């Protein structure tokens, strides 16, 4: 098996204090942009105790659902204590074809970064597609355009400041 470094896209930024409503809307828009970019990056599921249980919990990219996934007991105009966090899995039953997406949004970044992370599969059709440099670069450009990060993790595991 070949070793490929390109298995995650990680973008991060510091201070960008946002309300729950702003975080929720931004994440939904980002997921919709991913869908337009590559339909295979749209079907996501909540985590659970097992894959067979998780596959029953398909994510719904509507405001009320997403807001509750970020914070069940918060109001639209609330700010996070640190960040609002969210994450999903693509439903692949084979570990090597699994992907995940997560985001930590809305924080003042006193104790870390706001970020968005896409973990790509290690085998399969999607893996092969994003091993092509131009395809990968286009996806990275989408992350940068949407999130306006201060830095992105390079293939070598070091931050690249933008």
DSSP file (Angstrom, degrees, kcal/mol; ACC not computed):
  #  RESIDUE AA STRUCTURE BP1 BP2  ACC     N-H-->O    O-->H-N    N-H-->O    O-->H-N    TCO  KAPPA ALPHA  PHI   PSI    X-CA   Y-CA   Z-CA
    1    1 A X              0   0    0      0, 0.0     2,-0.1     0, 0.0     0, 0.0   0.000 360.0 360.0 360.0 138.0    0.0    0.0    0.0
    2    2 A X        -     0   0    0      1,-0.0     2,-0.6     0, 0.0     0, 0.0  -0.478 360.0-126.2 -77.6 150.0    1.2    3.5   -0.9
    3    3 A X        -     0   0    0     -2,-0.1     2,-0.4     2,-0.0    -1,-0.0  -0.882  27.5-173.4 -99.1 123.8    1.6    6.1    1.9
    4    4 A X        -     0   0    0     -2,-0.6   127,-0.0     1,-0.1     3,-0.0  -0.953  18.0-161.5-117.6 136.1   -0.2    9.3    1.2
    5    5 A X  S    S+     0   0    0     -2,-0.4     2,-1.9     1,-0.1     3,-0.3   0.765  70.7  90.1 -82.5 -27.1    0.1   12.4    3.4
    6    6 A X        +     0   0    0      1,-0.2    -1,-0.1   125,-0.0     3,-0.1  -0.483  45.2 120.6 -80.2  81.4   -3.0   14.1    2.2
    7    7 A X        +     0   0    0     -2,-1.9   113,-3.2     1,-0.2     2,-0.3   0.504  67.3  35.7-120.4  -7.8   -5.6   12.8    4.6
    8    8 A X  E     -A  119   0A   0     -3,-0.3     2,-0.5   111,-0.3   111,-0.2  -0.995  54.2-151.8-144.0 149.8   -7.0   15.9    6.3
    9    9 A X  E     +A  118   0A   0    109,-2.3   109,-2.5    -2,-0.3     2,-0.5  -0.995  24.8 178.9-115.7 121.8   -7.8   19.5    5.5
   10   10 A X  E     +A  117   0A   0     -2,-0.5   143,-2.5   143,-0.3     2,-0.4  -0.978   5.6 176.8-127.8 118.8   -7.4   21.6    8.6
   11   11 A X  E     +AB 116 152A   0    105,-2.2   105,-1.9    -2,-0.5     2,-0.3  -0.940   9.3 179.9-117.6 146.0   -8.0   25.4    8.6
   12   12 A X  E     +AB 115 151A   0    139,-2.5   139,-2.0    -2,-0.4   138,-1.8  -0.977  11.2 178.1-145.9 155.8   -7.9   27.5   11.7
   13   13 A X  E     -A  114   0A   0    101,-2.1   101,-2.7    -2,-0.3     3,-0.1  -0.978  19.4-134.5-153.3 157.5   -8.3   31.1   12.9
   14   14 A X  S    S+     0   0    0     -2,-0.3    95,-0.2     1,-0.2   100,-0.2   0.409  72.5  18.3 -90.1-133.1   -8.1   32.9   16.2
   15   15 A X        +     0   0    0     93,-0.3    -1,-0.2    94,-0.2    93,-0.2  -0.087  64.1 133.9 -49.4 116.4  -10.5   35.6   17.4
   16   16 A X        -     0   0    0     91,-1.9    90,-0.4    -3,-0.1     2,-0.3  -0.405  35.9-162.9-159.8  75.2  -13.8   35.6   15.6
   17   17 A X        +     0   0    0     91,-0.1     2,-0.3    88,-0.1    90,-0.2  -0.470  18.9 170.7 -69.2 122.3  -16.5   35.8   18.2
   18   18 A X        -     0   0    0     88,-1.1    62,-0.6    -2,-0.3    -2,-0.1  -0.952  30.9-115.8-134.1 151.4  -19.9   34.7   16.7
   19   19 A X  B  >  -H   79   0B   0     -2,-0.3     4,-2.5    60,-0.2    60,-0.2  -0.303  36.9-103.3 -76.4 167.9  -23.3   34.0   18.0
   20   20 A X  H  > S+     0   0    0     58,-2.1     4,-2.8    55,-0.4     5,-0.2   0.903 123.7  52.5 -58.2 -41.8  -24.9   30.5   17.8
   21   21 A X  H  > S+     0   0    0     55,-2.5     4,-2.7     1,-0.2     5,-0.2   0.932 109.8  47.6 -61.3 -46.1  -27.1   31.8   14.9
   22   22 A X  H  > S+     0   0    0     54,-0.4     4,-2.2     1,-0.2    -2,-0.2   0.906 114.1  47.1 -62.9 -41.9  -24.0   33.0   13.0
   23   23 A X  H  X S+     0   0    0     -4,-2.5     4,-2.4     2,-0.2    -2,-0.2   0.926 113.4  48.2 -64.7 -45.2  -22.2   29.8   13.6
   24   24 A X  H  X S+     0   0    0     -4,-2.8     4,-2.4    -5,-0.2     5,-0.2   0.940 113.5  46.0 -62.3 -48.7  -25.1   27.6   12.6
   25   25 A X  H  X S+     0   0    0     -4,-2.7     4,-2.4    -5,-0.2    -1,-0.2   0.903 112.7  50.5 -63.4 -41.1  -25.8   29.6    9.4
   26   26 A X  H  X S+     0   0    0     -4,-2.2     4,-2.2    -5,-0.2    -1,-0.2   0.903 111.2  48.2 -64.7 -40.7  -22.2   29.6    8.4
   27   27 A X  H  X S+     0   0    0     -4,-2.4     4,-2.5     2,-0.2    -2,-0.2   0.914 111.4  49.9 -67.0 -42.0  -21.8   25.9    8.9
   28   28 A X  H  X S+     0   0    0     -4,-2.4     4,-2.4     2,-0.2    -2,-0.2   0.928 111.4  48.9 -61.5 -44.9  -25.0   25.1    6.9
   29   29 A X  H  X S+     0   0    0     -4,-2.4     4,-2.3     1,-0.2    -1,-0.2   0.913 110.4  51.7 -61.1 -42.0  -23.8   27.4    4.0
   30   30 A X  H  X S+     0   0    0     -4,-2.2     4,-2.5     2,-0.2    -2,-0.2   0.927 109.3  48.9 -61.7 -44.9  -20.4   25.6    4.1
   31   31 A X  H  X S+     0   0    0     -4,-2.5     4,-2.3     1,-0.2    -1,-0.2   0.895 110.9  51.1 -62.3 -39.7  -22.0   22.2    3.9
   32   32 A X  H  X S+     0   0    0     -4,-2.4     4,-2.1     2,-0.2    -1,-0.2   0.888 109.2  50.7 -64.1 -38.4  -24.2   23.4    1.0
   33   33 A X  H  X S+     0   0    0     -4,-2.3     4,-1.9     2,-0.2    -2,-0.2   0.900 109.0  51.4 -65.5 -39.8  -21.1   24.7   -0.8
   34   34 A X  H  X S+     0   0    0     -4,-2.5     4,-3.1     2,-0.2     7,-0.3   0.919 108.2  53.0 -60.1 -42.8  -19.4   21.3   -0.3
   35   35 A X  H  < S+     0   0    0     -4,-2.3    -2,-0.2     1,-0.2    -1,-0.2   0.914 110.3  46.3 -59.2 -44.8  -22.5   19.7   -1.8
   36   36 A X  H  < S+     0   0    0     -4,-2.1    -1,-0.2     1,-0.2     3,-0.2   0.836 115.2  48.2 -66.8 -31.8  -22.2   21.9   -4.9
   37   37 A X  H  < S-     0   0    0     -4,-1.9     2,-0.3     1,-0.3    -2,-0.2   0.916 136.6  -6.0 -73.5 -46.0  -18.5   21.2   -5.1
   38   38 A X    ><  -     0   0    0     -4,-3.1     3,-2.9    -5,-0.1    -1,-0.3  -0.825  58.3-150.5-157.1 107.9  -18.7   17.4   -4.7
   39   39 A X  G >  S+     0   0    0      1,-0.3     3,-1.2    -2,-0.3     4,-0.4   0.740  96.0  68.9 -55.1 -25.2  -22.0   15.6   -4.0
   40   40 A X  G 3  S+     0   0    0      1,-0.3    -1,-0.3     2,-0.1     3,-0.1   0.623  92.1  61.5 -70.0 -11.1  -20.0   12.9   -2.2
   41   41 A X  G <  S+     0   0    0     -3,-2.9    -1,-0.3    -7,-0.3    -6,-0.2   0.022  92.5  68.7-101.4  26.2  -19.2   15.4    0.5
   42   42 A X  S <  S+     0   0    0     -3,-1.2     2,-0.8    -8,-0.1    -2,-0.1   0.702  71.1  84.8-115.8 -28.9  -22.9   16.0    1.5
   43   43 A X        +     0   0    0     -4,-0.4     2,-0.3    -3,-0.1    -1,-0.1  -0.695  57.1 163.2 -86.7 110.9  -24.2   12.8    3.2
   44   44 A X        -     0   0    0     -2,-0.8    15,-3.0    15,-0.3     2,-0.3  -0.902  20.0-159.5-129.5 155.0  -23.3   13.0    6.8
   45   45 A X  B     -DC  58  89A   0     44,-3.1    44,-2.4    -2,-0.3    13,-0.2  -0.932  23.7-108.9-132.9 153.0  -24.4   11.1   10.0
   46   46 A X        -     0   0    0     11,-2.8    11,-0.2     8,-0.4    42,-0.1  -0.407  43.0-102.3 -73.1 157.2  -24.3   11.7   13.7
   47   47 A X        +     0   0    0     40,-0.3     2,-0.3    -2,-0.1    -1,-0.1  -0.374  46.7 166.6 -73.9 161.0  -22.0    9.6   15.8
   48   48 A X        -     0   0    0     -2,-0.1     6,-0.0     7,-0.0     3,-0.0  -0.902  52.8 -81.0-158.7-175.9  -23.4    6.7   17.9
   49   49 A X  S    S+     0   0    0     -2,-0.3     2,-0.3     1,-0.1     3,-0.1   0.725 112.2  14.5 -71.3 -21.7  -22.2    3.7   19.9
   50   50 A X  S  > S-     0   0    0      1,-0.1     4,-2.6     0, 0.0     5,-0.2  -0.967  77.2-113.3-147.4 162.2  -21.9    1.6   16.7
   51   51 A X  H  > S+     0   0    0     -2,-0.3     4,-2.3     1,-0.2     5,-0.1   0.884 117.0  54.8 -64.3 -38.5  -21.8    2.2   12.9
   52   52 A X  H  4 S+     0   0    0      1,-0.2     4,-0.2     2,-0.2    -1,-0.2   0.842 112.3  43.6 -66.8 -31.4  -25.1    0.4   12.4
   53   53 A X  H >4 S+     0   0    0      2,-0.1     3,-1.3     1,-0.1     4,-0.3   0.897 112.7  52.2 -75.0 -42.2  -26.7    2.8   15.0
   54   54 A X  H >< S+     0   0    0     -4,-2.6     3,-2.4     1,-0.3    -8,-0.4   0.869  98.6  63.9 -62.9 -37.3  -25.0    5.9   13.6
   55   55 A X  T 3< S+     0   0    0     -4,-2.3    -1,-0.3     1,-0.3     3,-0.2   0.675  96.3  60.6 -63.9 -15.3  -26.2    5.1   10.0
   56   56 A X  T <  S+     0   0    0     -3,-1.3     2,-0.6    -4,-0.2    -1,-0.3   0.579  93.5  69.9 -83.4 -11.0  -29.8    5.6   11.3
   57   57 A X    <   -     0   0    0     -3,-2.4   -11,-2.8    -4,-0.3    -1,-0.2  -0.562  68.8-178.7-111.6  67.3  -29.0    9.2   12.3
   58   58 A X  B     -D   45   0A   0     -2,-0.6   -13,-0.3   -13,-0.2     2,-0.1  -0.442  31.1-114.4 -68.2 134.4  -28.6   11.1    9.0
   59   59 A X        -     0   0    0    -15,-3.0     2,-0.5    -2,-0.2   -15,-0.3  -0.437  22.4-150.3 -70.2 141.8  -27.7   14.7    9.5
   60   60 A X        -     0   0    0     -2,-0.1     2,-1.7     2,-0.1     6,-0.2  -0.969   6.2-147.1-115.9 119.2  -30.3   17.3    8.4
   61   61 A X        +     0   0    0     -2,-0.5     2,-0.3     4,-0.1    -2,-0.0  -0.369  56.7 119.8 -90.9  60.1  -28.9   20.5    7.2
   62   62 A X  S  > S-     0   0    0     -2,-1.7     4,-2.5     1,-0.1     5,-0.3  -0.874  73.9-109.7-118.1 154.8  -31.7   22.7    8.4
   63   63 A X  H  > S+     0   0    0     -2,-0.3     4,-3.1     1,-0.2     5,-0.2   0.893 111.6  47.2 -54.9 -53.0  -31.4   25.5   10.9
   64   64 A X  H  > S+     0   0    0      1,-0.2     4,-1.9     2,-0.2    -1,-0.2   0.900 115.0  46.3 -59.7 -43.5  -33.2   24.0   13.9
   65   65 A X  H  > S+     0   0    0      2,-0.2     4,-1.6     1,-0.2    -1,-0.2   0.945 116.1  44.3 -63.6 -49.0  -31.5   20.7   13.6
   66   66 A X  H  X S+     0   0    0     -4,-2.5     4,-2.0     1,-0.2    -2,-0.2   0.897 110.1  55.2 -66.2 -40.3  -28.0   22.2   13.2
   67   67 A X  H  X S+     0   0    0     -4,-3.1     4,-2.7    -5,-0.3    -1,-0.2   0.931 109.4  47.5 -57.6 -45.6  -28.6   24.7   16.0
   68   68 A X  H  < S+     0   0    0     -4,-1.9    -1,-0.2    -5,-0.2    -2,-0.2   0.800 107.4  56.2 -68.2 -28.6  -29.4   21.9   18.4
   69   69 A X  H  < S+     0   0    0     -4,-1.6    -1,-0.2     2,-0.2    -2,-0.2   0.857 111.9  43.5 -70.0 -34.4  -26.4   20.0   17.3
   70   70 A X  H  < S-     0   0    0     -4,-2.0    15,-0.5     1,-0.3     2,-0.3   0.929 140.7 -13.8 -72.4 -46.2  -24.2   22.9   18.2
   71   71 A X    ><  -     0   0    0     -4,-2.7     3,-0.8    -5,-0.2    -1,-0.3  -0.809  51.8-164.9-163.9 113.7  -26.0   23.7   21.5
   72   72 A X  T 3  S+     0   0    0     -2,-0.3    -1,-0.1     1,-0.2    -4,-0.1   0.823  93.0  40.7 -71.2 -32.1  -29.3   22.3   22.7
   73   73 A X  T 3  S+     0   0    0     -5,-0.1     2,-0.3     2,-0.1    -1,-0.2   0.019  95.0 101.7-110.1  27.7  -29.8   24.8   25.5
   74   74 A X    <   -     0   0    0     -3,-0.8     2,-0.2    -7,-0.1    -3,-0.1  -0.796  62.5-129.6-112.8 154.1  -28.6   28.0   23.8
   75   75 A X    >   -     0   0    0     -2,-0.3     3,-1.9     4,-0.1   -55,-0.4  -0.594  33.5-104.4 -92.5 161.0  -30.5   30.9   22.3
   76   76 A X  T 3  S+     0   0    0      1,-0.3   -55,-2.5    -2,-0.2   -54,-0.4   0.846 120.8  47.3 -52.4 -38.7  -29.7   32.3   18.8
   77   77 A X  T 3  S+     0   0    0    -57,-0.2    -1,-0.3   -58,-0.2     2,-0.1   0.340  87.3 115.8 -92.7   8.6  -27.9   35.3   20.2
   78   78 A X    <   -     0   0    0     -3,-1.9   -58,-2.1   -59,-0.0     2,-0.3  -0.471  55.5-143.0 -75.1 147.8  -25.7   33.4   22.8
   79   79 A X  B     -H   19   0B   0    -60,-0.2   -60,-0.2    -2,-0.1    28,-0.1  -0.807  26.4-104.4-103.8 151.8  -22.0   33.3   22.4
   80   80 A X        -     0   0    0    -62,-0.6    28,-0.2    26,-0.3     4,-0.1  -0.376  14.0-130.7 -74.1 154.8  -20.0   30.1   23.3
   81   81 A X  S    S-     0   0    0      2,-0.2    27,-0.2    26,-0.1    -1,-0.1   0.931 101.2 -19.3 -65.0 -45.1  -18.0   29.8   26.5
   82   82 A X  S    S-     0   0    0      1,-0.4    27,-0.4    25,-0.1    26,-0.4   0.567 127.2 -32.1-121.9 -71.0  -15.1   28.6   24.3
   83   83 A X        -     0   0    0     24,-0.2     2,-0.5    25,-0.1    -1,-0.4  -0.967  52.5-112.9-145.9 160.4  -16.4   27.4   20.9
   84   84 A X  E     - E   0 105A   0     21,-3.3    21,-2.9    -2,-0.3     2,-0.4  -0.877  42.0-156.9 -90.5 129.1  -19.6   25.8   19.5
   85   85 A X  E     + E   0 104A   0     -2,-0.5     2,-0.3   -15,-0.5    19,-0.2  -0.861  19.8 166.1-116.5 144.3  -18.5   22.3   18.3
   86   86 A X  E     + E   0 103A   0     17,-2.2    17,-2.5    -2,-0.4     2,-0.3  -0.988   3.9 173.6-150.3 151.8  -20.1   20.0   15.7
   87   87 A X  E     - E   0 102A   0     -2,-0.3   -40,-0.3    15,-0.2     2,-0.3  -0.975   5.4-175.2-163.1 150.0  -19.0   16.9   13.9
   88   88 A X  E     - E   0 101A   0     13,-2.8    13,-2.1    -2,-0.3     2,-0.3  -0.916  16.0-138.1-142.8 166.2  -20.3   14.2   11.5
   89   89 A X  E     -CE  45 100A   0    -44,-2.4   -44,-3.1    -2,-0.3    11,-0.2  -0.917  22.0-126.4-126.8 149.6  -19.2   11.0    9.8
   90   90 A X        -     0   0    0      9,-2.1    10,-0.1    -2,-0.3   -48,-0.1   0.529  42.8-114.8 -82.5  -4.5  -19.9   10.0    6.2
   91   91 A X        +     0   0    0      8,-0.3     2,-0.2     1,-0.3     7,-0.1   0.527  57.5 156.4  89.1   4.9  -21.5    6.6    7.0
   92   92 A X        -     0   0    0      7,-0.2    -1,-0.3     1,-0.2     6,-0.1  -0.473  33.6-155.6 -67.1 130.6  -18.9    4.4    5.3
   93   93 A X  S    S+     0   0    0     -2,-0.2     2,-0.5     4,-0.1    -1,-0.2   0.736  78.4  72.9 -80.5 -22.0  -19.0    1.0    6.9
   94   94 A X  S >  S-     0   0    0      1,-0.1     3,-1.7    -3,-0.0     4,-0.4  -0.824  80.2-140.7 -92.2 128.5  -15.3    0.3    5.9
   95   95 A X  G >  S+     0   0    0     -2,-0.5     3,-1.4     1,-0.3    27,-0.2   0.869 100.4  57.9 -55.4 -39.6  -12.9    2.3    8.1
   96   96 A X  G 3  S+     0   0    0      1,-0.3    27,-2.0    25,-0.1    26,-1.5   0.639 108.9  45.8 -70.5 -12.4  -10.6    3.0    5.2
   97   97 A X  G <  S+     0   0    0     -3,-1.7    -1,-0.3    24,-0.2    24,-0.2   0.357  90.1 115.6-106.1   2.7  -13.5    4.7    3.3
   98   98 A X    <   -     0   0    0     -3,-1.4     2,-0.3    -4,-0.4    24,-0.1  -0.437  40.6-176.7 -76.3 145.9  -14.7    6.7    6.3
   99   99 A X        -     0   0    0     -2,-0.1    -9,-2.1    22,-0.1     2,-0.3  -0.929   4.1-166.0-132.0 158.2  -14.6   10.5    6.4
  100  100 A X  E     -EF  89 119A   0     19,-1.5    19,-2.8    -2,-0.3     2,-0.4  -0.988   6.1-160.4-142.5 155.3  -15.5   13.0    9.0
  101  101 A X  E     +EF  88 118A   0    -13,-2.1   -13,-2.8    -2,-0.3     2,-0.3  -0.999  17.3 168.0-133.5 138.0  -16.1   16.7    9.2
  102  102 A X  E     -EF  87 117A   0     15,-2.3    15,-2.7    -2,-0.4     2,-0.3  -0.973  11.3-168.4-145.0 159.3  -16.0   18.8   12.3
  103  103 A X  E     -EF  86 116A   0    -17,-2.5   -17,-2.2    -2,-0.3     2,-0.5  -0.992  13.9-161.6-149.7 143.8  -15.9   22.5   13.2
  104  104 A X  E     +EF  85 115A   0     11,-2.3    11,-2.3    -2,-0.3     2,-0.3  -0.984  35.3 172.0-122.2 114.4  -15.3   24.6   16.3
  105  105 A X  E     +E   84   0A   0    -21,-2.9   -21,-3.3    -2,-0.5   -25,-0.1  -0.847  37.9  30.1-130.1 155.9  -16.7   28.0   15.8
  106  106 A X  S    S+     0   0    0    -90,-0.4   -88,-1.1    -2,-0.3   -26,-0.3   0.450  75.6 138.2  87.1   3.3  -17.5   31.3   17.4
  107  107 A X        -     0   0    0    -90,-0.2   -91,-1.9   -23,-0.1    -1,-0.2  -0.395  60.7-134.4 -88.3 159.9  -14.8   31.4   20.0
  108  108 A X        -     0   0    0    -26,-0.4   -93,-0.3   -93,-0.2    -1,-0.1   0.551  43.2-133.1 -81.0  -9.4  -12.5   34.2   21.2
  109  109 A X    >   +     0   0    0    -27,-0.4     3,-0.5   -95,-0.2   -94,-0.2   0.776  62.9 136.2  63.7  31.2   -9.7   31.7   20.9
  110  110 A X  T 3  S+     0   0    0      1,-0.2    -1,-0.1   -28,-0.1     3,-0.1   0.793  85.0  29.8 -70.9 -27.5   -8.2   32.5   24.3
  111  111 A X  T 3  S-     0   0    0      1,-0.1     2,-0.3   -29,-0.1    -1,-0.2  -0.013 134.2 -36.8-122.7  28.3   -7.8   28.7   24.7
  112  112 A X  S <  S-     0   0    0     -3,-0.5     2,-0.3   -30,-0.1    -1,-0.1  -0.974  76.5 -52.5 149.2-162.7   -7.4   27.4   21.2
  113  113 A X        -     0   0    0     -2,-0.3     2,-0.3    -3,-0.1   -99,-0.2  -0.807  30.6-125.8-114.2 150.1   -8.5   27.9   17.7
  114  114 A X  E     +A   13   0A   0   -101,-2.7  -101,-2.1    -2,-0.3     2,-0.3  -0.716  53.0 162.5 -75.8 145.1  -11.7   28.1   15.7
  115  115 A X  E     -AF  12 104A   0    -11,-2.3   -11,-2.3    -2,-0.3     2,-0.3  -0.987  41.7-145.6-159.8 166.9  -11.3   25.5   13.0
  116  116 A X  E     -AF  11 103A   0   -105,-1.9  -105,-2.2    -2,-0.3     2,-0.4  -0.978  22.5-170.5-139.1 132.2  -12.9   23.3   10.4
  117  117 A X  E     -AF  10 102A   0    -15,-2.7   -15,-2.3    -2,-0.3     2,-0.5  -0.985  11.4-170.6-130.1 128.7  -11.4   19.8    9.7
  118  118 A X  E     -AF   9 101A   0   -109,-2.5  -109,-2.3    -2,-0.4     2,-0.6  -0.975  11.0-158.4-115.7 116.4  -12.2   17.4    7.0
  119  119 A X  E     -AF   8 100A   0    -19,-2.8   -19,-1.5    -2,-0.5  -111,-0.3  -0.860  14.8-150.8 -94.2 119.6  -10.7   13.9    7.4
  120  120 A X        -     0   0    0   -113,-3.2   -22,-0.1    -2,-0.6   -21,-0.1  -0.475  22.2 -96.4 -87.5 158.6  -10.5   12.2    4.1
  121  121 A X        -     0   0    0    -24,-0.2   -24,-0.2    -2,-0.1    -1,-0.1  -0.260  19.4-137.2 -69.6 162.8  -10.7    8.4    3.5
  122  122 A X  S    S+     0   0    0    -26,-1.5     2,-0.3   -27,-0.2   -25,-0.2   0.472  83.6  16.6-100.2  -4.5   -7.5    6.4    3.2
  123  123 A X  S    S+     0   0    0    -27,-2.0     4,-0.5   -25,-0.1     3,-0.2  -0.959  90.2  52.5-153.2 168.4   -8.8    4.2    0.3
  124  124 A X  S  > S-     0   0    0     -2,-0.3     4,-2.6     1,-0.2     5,-0.2  -0.334  93.7 -44.4  99.1-176.4  -11.5    4.2   -2.3
  125  125 A X  H  > S+     0   0    0      1,-0.2     4,-2.3     2,-0.2    -1,-0.2   0.894 133.0  46.5 -61.2 -46.5  -13.0    6.4   -4.9
  126  126 A X  H  > S+     0   0    0      2,-0.2     4,-2.2     1,-0.2    -1,-0.2   0.913 112.2  52.2 -65.5 -41.4  -13.0    9.6   -2.9
  127  127 A X  H  > S+     0   0    0     -4,-0.5     4,-0.6     1,-0.2    -2,-0.2   0.949 111.2  46.5 -56.3 -51.0   -9.5    9.0   -1.7
  128  128 A X  H >X S+     0   0    0     -4,-2.6     3,-0.9     1,-0.2     4,-0.5   0.891 110.0  54.2 -61.5 -40.8   -8.2    8.5   -5.3
  129  129 A X  H >< S+     0   0    0     -4,-2.3     3,-1.0     1,-0.2     6,-0.2   0.917 110.1  45.5 -61.0 -44.5  -10.0   11.6   -6.5
  130  130 A X  H 3< S+     0   0    0     -4,-2.2    -1,-0.2     1,-0.2    -2,-0.2   0.439  97.1  72.4 -85.8   2.3   -8.4   13.9   -3.8
  131  131 A X  H << S+     0   0    0     -3,-0.9     2,-0.6    -4,-0.6    -1,-0.2   0.642  77.1  93.0 -81.2 -16.0   -4.9   12.4   -4.4
  132  132 A X  S XX S-     0   0    0     -3,-1.0     4,-2.3    -4,-0.5     3,-0.5  -0.695  81.7-138.2 -75.7 120.7   -5.0   14.4   -7.7
  133  133 A X  H 3> S+     0   0    0     -2,-0.6     4,-2.9     1,-0.3     5,-0.2   0.842  97.9  50.9 -54.4 -43.8   -3.4   17.7   -6.8
  134  134 A X  H 3> S+     0   0    0      2,-0.2     4,-2.0     1,-0.2    -1,-0.3   0.890 111.5  48.3 -65.9 -37.5   -5.7   19.9   -8.8
  135  135 A X  H <> S+     0   0    0     -3,-0.5     4,-1.7    -6,-0.2    -2,-0.2   0.929 114.3  46.2 -65.6 -44.6   -8.8   18.3   -7.2
  136  136 A X  H  X S+     0   0    0     -4,-2.3     4,-2.5    -7,-0.2    -2,-0.2   0.922 111.3  52.0 -63.2 -45.3   -7.3   18.6   -3.7
  137  137 A X  H  X S+     0   0    0     -4,-2.9     4,-2.5     1,-0.2    -1,-0.2   0.883 107.2  52.7 -61.0 -39.4   -6.3   22.2   -4.3
  138  138 A X  H  X S+     0   0    0     -4,-2.0     4,-1.6     2,-0.2    -1,-0.2   0.894 110.0  48.6 -64.0 -39.4   -9.8   23.2   -5.4
  139  139 A X  H  X S+     0   0    0     -4,-1.7     4,-1.9     2,-0.2    -2,-0.2   0.919 110.7  50.1 -66.6 -43.2  -11.2   21.7   -2.2
  140  140 A X  H  X S+     0   0    0     -4,-2.5     4,-2.5     1,-0.2    -2,-0.2   0.907 107.1  55.5 -59.7 -42.2   -8.7   23.6   -0.1
  141  141 A X  H  X S+     0   0    0     -4,-2.5     4,-2.8     1,-0.2    -1,-0.2   0.865 104.8  53.4 -59.6 -36.9   -9.6   26.8   -1.9
  142  142 A X  H  X S+     0   0    0     -4,-1.6     4,-2.4     2,-0.2     5,-0.3   0.929 109.0  48.6 -63.5 -45.2  -13.2   26.2   -1.0
  143  143 A X  H  X S+     0   0    0     -4,-1.9     4,-2.6     1,-0.2     5,-0.4   0.932 114.8  45.2 -58.6 -46.7  -12.2   25.9    2.7
  144  144 A X  H  X S+     0   0    0     -4,-2.5     4,-1.8     1,-0.2    -2,-0.2   0.909 112.7  50.5 -65.9 -43.1  -10.1   29.1    2.5
  145  145 A X  H  < S+     0   0    0     -4,-2.8    -1,-0.2    -5,-0.2    -2,-0.2   0.903 118.5  37.6 -62.9 -41.7  -12.8   31.1    0.6
  146  146 A X  H  < S+     0   0    0     -4,-2.4    -2,-0.2    -5,-0.2    -3,-0.2   0.958 126.1  31.7 -77.3 -50.6  -15.5   30.2    3.1
  147  147 A X  H  < S-     0   0    0     -4,-2.6    -3,-0.2    -5,-0.3    -2,-0.2   0.687  83.7-147.1 -86.4 -18.5  -13.8   30.2    6.5
  148  148 A X     <  -     0   0    0     -4,-1.8    -4,-0.1    -5,-0.4    -3,-0.1   0.950  31.7-168.9  50.1  55.2  -11.2   32.9    5.8
  149  149 A X        -     0   0    0     -6,-0.2  -136,-0.2    -5,-0.2     3,-0.1  -0.210  32.5-138.0 -74.5 164.8   -8.7   31.2    8.1
  150  150 A X  S    S+     0   0    0   -138,-1.8    12,-2.7     1,-0.2     2,-0.3   0.665  86.2  12.5 -88.9 -22.2   -5.4   32.6    9.3
  151  151 A X  E     -BG  12 161A   0   -139,-2.0  -139,-2.5    10,-0.3     2,-0.3  -0.991  57.8-156.0-154.7 158.7   -3.6   29.3    8.8
  152  152 A X  E     -BG  11 160A   0      8,-2.1     8,-2.8    -2,-0.3     2,-0.4  -0.989  32.1-110.1-136.0 143.8   -3.9   25.8    7.2
  153  153 A X  E     - G   0 159A   0   -143,-2.5  -143,-0.3    -2,-0.3     6,-0.2  -0.620  36.0-139.9 -76.8 126.1   -2.1   22.6    8.1
  154  154 A X    >   -     0   0    0      4,-2.9     3,-2.2    -2,-0.4    -1,-0.0  -0.306  26.8-101.6 -78.9 167.2    0.4   21.7    5.4
  155  155 A X  T 3  S+     0   0    0      1,-0.3    -1,-0.1     2,-0.1  -148,-0.1   0.739 123.0  59.7 -59.5 -23.0    1.1   18.1    4.2
  156  156 A X  T 3  S-     0   0    0      2,-0.2    -1,-0.3     1,-0.0     3,-0.1   0.395 120.7-107.3 -88.1   3.7    4.1   18.1    6.4
  157  157 A X  S <  S+     0   0    0     -3,-2.2     2,-0.3     1,-0.3    -2,-0.1   0.580  83.1 118.8  82.9   9.6    2.0   18.7    9.6
  158  158 A X        -     0   0    0     -6,-0.0    -4,-2.9     1,-0.0    -1,-0.3  -0.855  69.2-105.8-110.4 146.3    3.2   22.3   10.0
  159  159 A X  E     -G  153   0A   0     -2,-0.3     2,-0.5    -6,-0.2    -6,-0.2  -0.428  24.0-154.9 -68.7 138.8    1.0   25.4    9.9
  160  160 A X  E     -G  152   0A   0     -8,-2.8    -8,-2.1    -2,-0.1     2,-0.4  -0.979  15.6-140.3-112.0 119.4    1.1   27.6    6.8
  161  161 A X  E      G  151   0A   0     -2,-0.5   -10,-0.3   -10,-0.2   -11,-0.1  -0.656 360.0 360.0 -84.7 133.6    0.1   31.1    7.7
  162  162 A X              0   0    0    -12,-2.7   -11,-0.2    -2,-0.4    -1,-0.1   0.413 360.0 360.0 -96.6 360.0   -2.1   32.8    5.1
